[in-house]
């Protein structure tokens, strides 16, 4: 499965999302993280700290072609604000486009722009992931979710809370489940939930592909005279 994480707005948790989705899928099959961002945020994350680091391989976009065949899952962390051509290629060449969105006015402006681009491409293989969601009594996350659903926008049921644990994980160069923070488990569970939703989406997508394959390869039914094989054999014997 190819999962692309992108956004036209920076600071929405794009790299954090790419890293933790890769960490989730690495638990089940070899997973490659492609760092397509010129800032190389994912690469720098993997190089920090003295611990175990990230449990999957990180390569840049140019190196991807040399490695992709060895991995069952590929997660792509794109550059922020990609060009129209790059965005079209990214959207068309993945199984799912994950769009992180922070429930803040400035950030949702970027989300609106991204969704407009997808609408122009007639692409529905995407899902919005709410990130950096403030705890109650703030209701920004609930309001954005309601607005997206009302407008028919695909959105993850899972959402990622705003937690210091993610900052500690980035500093230590590890996934958040390995961060030394009391809320690390809660932070990790949010991406586990998102990963499970993607897995379900992948199974549904594979089923659709199989149906389309069968539809295109199935031989048309042959015309018959209404008799079954037994009747035809009996007729041939009489002759």
Beta strands, then each sheet from edge to edge (+ up, - down):
strand 1: 2-5
strand 2: 31-35
strand 3: 57-60
strand 4: 73-77
strand 5: 96-102
strand 6: 126-133
strand 7: 155-161
sheet 1: 3+ 2+ 4+ 1+ 5+ 6+ 7+
end
